[in-house]
Amino acid sequence: MSLYHFADKARSQDAEHTHVLYLTSWDGRPVHRHHFSGVTSFNAGHEHRYAGSTEPAPTGVPHTHHYFTITSFNDGHKHEIRGVTGPAVPLPEGGHYHKFHGVTTVSGTHPHSHKYSGNTSPRN
């Protein structure tokens, strides 16, 4: 996970100065992420595409992941997608994936939302 901190101008001559922090463990356990992508339902004459990565979660224990992304810009607008995945679904060959679903934020000239659902990429 990358965390970015915007420096206080009073403390730094370089207003674009950042630090990158990589989270590698949680309570001594390694963390992992999943990719997700898909296409929303067809509403108000169009659909949207979306893609992103979940927030990190500990490996080797029951867990879920938070996720957030912005849809593609279609029909003059975009929507936010956010939520929490379902629990890990084990795969026969090892590893797991998560199911996710929800409804986008309301947006557009004619305010509306879209449904979405899918499975994350598998991880060990």
C-alpha positions as CSV (number, residue, x, y, z in Angstrom):
1,M,0.0,0.0,0.0
2,S,1.3,3.5,-0.8
3,L,0.5,6.4,1.5
4,Y,1.3,9.9,0.3
5,H,1.7,12.9,2.6
6,F,1.6,16.4,1.2
7,A,4.2,18.5,3.0
8,D,3.3,21.6,4.9
9,K,4.5,24.6,2.9
10,A,5.7,26.3,6.1
11,R,8.0,23.4,6.9
12,S,9.3,22.6,3.4
13,Q,10.6,24.6,0.6
14,D,9.4,21.9,-1.8
15,A,5.6,21.9,-1.8
16,E,5.6,18.8,-3.9
17,H,7.6,16.8,-1.4
18,T,6.1,13.4,-0.6
19,H,7.0,10.2,1.3
20,V,6.0,6.8,0.3
21,L,5.2,4.2,3.0
22,Y,4.8,0.5,2.0
23,L,2.7,-1.5,4.5
24,T,4.2,-5.0,4.5
25,S,2.6,-6.6,7.6
26,W,-0.4,-6.3,9.9
27,D,0.1,-7.6,13.4
28,G,3.1,-9.6,12.2
29,R,1.3,-11.1,9.2
30,P,2.1,-10.2,5.6
31,V,-0.6,-8.3,3.8
32,H,-2.0,-8.6,0.3
33,R,-4.3,-6.9,-2.2
34,H,-6.6,-8.0,-5.0
35,H,-7.4,-6.4,-8.3
36,F,-11.0,-6.0,-9.4
37,S,-12.7,-4.8,-12.6
38,G,-16.0,-5.0,-14.4
39,V,-18.9,-3.3,-16.2
40,T,-21.8,-1.7,-14.4
41,S,-25.5,-2.4,-15.2
42,F,-27.0,-0.7,-18.2
43,N,-29.1,2.2,-16.8
44,A,-30.2,5.5,-18.3
45,G,-29.0,4.4,-21.8
46,H,-25.4,3.5,-20.9
47,E,-23.0,1.6,-18.7
48,H,-19.6,2.3,-17.1
49,R,-16.4,0.3,-16.8
50,Y,-14.3,0.2,-13.6
51,A,-11.1,-1.2,-12.2
52,G,-9.0,-0.9,-9.1
53,S,-7.2,-2.6,-6.2
54,T,-8.5,-3.4,-2.8
55,E,-7.0,-2.0,0.4
56,P,-4.4,-4.4,2.0
57,A,-5.6,-7.0,4.5
58,P,-3.6,-9.7,6.5
59,T,-2.8,-13.0,4.8
60,G,-3.6,-16.3,6.4
61,V,-6.6,-15.3,8.5
62,P,-10.3,-14.8,7.8
63,H,-10.6,-11.3,6.3
64,T,-12.4,-8.9,3.9
65,H,-11.0,-5.9,1.9
66,H,-12.3,-2.4,1.5
67,Y,-12.4,-1.1,-2.1
68,F,-12.9,2.2,-3.9
69,T,-12.6,3.4,-7.5
70,I,-14.2,5.8,-10.0
71,T,-16.0,4.5,-13.0
72,S,-15.2,5.5,-16.6
73,F,-16.5,8.8,-17.9
74,N,-19.6,8.0,-20.0
75,D,-22.6,10.0,-21.0
76,G,-21.0,13.1,-19.5
77,H,-20.4,11.8,-16.0
78,K,-18.8,9.2,-13.7
79,H,-19.7,7.4,-10.5
80,E,-17.9,6.3,-7.3
81,I,-17.8,2.6,-6.4
82,R,-16.9,1.7,-2.8
83,G,-17.6,-1.1,-0.3
84,V,-16.3,-4.1,1.5
85,T,-15.7,-7.5,-0.2
86,G,-17.2,-10.7,1.1
87,P,-15.0,-13.1,3.1
88,A,-12.2,-15.1,1.3
89,V,-13.4,-17.9,-0.9
90,P,-10.8,-20.7,-1.0
91,L,-9.6,-22.1,-4.3
92,P,-9.0,-25.8,-4.8
93,E,-5.4,-25.2,-5.9
94,G,-4.7,-22.8,-3.0
95,G,-5.2,-19.1,-2.6
96,H,-8.5,-17.3,-2.5
97,Y,-10.7,-14.6,-4.1
98,H,-13.5,-12.4,-2.8
99,K,-17.0,-11.5,-4.1
100,F,-18.1,-7.9,-4.2
101,H,-21.3,-6.1,-5.2
102,G,-23.1,-2.8,-4.7
103,V,-24.6,0.3,-6.2
104,T,-22.7,3.3,-7.5
105,T,-23.2,6.8,-6.2
106,V,-25.9,8.8,-8.0
107,S,-24.7,11.1,-10.8
108,G,-25.6,12.3,-14.3
109,T,-27.8,14.9,-15.9
110,H,-30.7,12.6,-15.1
111,P,-29.6,11.5,-11.7
112,H,-29.2,7.7,-11.5
113,S,-27.0,4.9,-10.2
114,H,-25.8,1.5,-11.5
115,K,-25.4,-1.9,-9.9
116,Y,-22.1,-3.7,-10.1
117,S,-20.8,-7.1,-9.0
118,G,-17.9,-9.5,-9.5
119,N,-15.0,-11.5,-8.1
120,T,-11.6,-10.1,-7.2
121,S,-8.4,-11.6,-8.7
122,P,-7.1,-14.7,-6.9
123,R,-4.2,-14.4,-4.4
124,N,-2.2,-16.9,-2.4
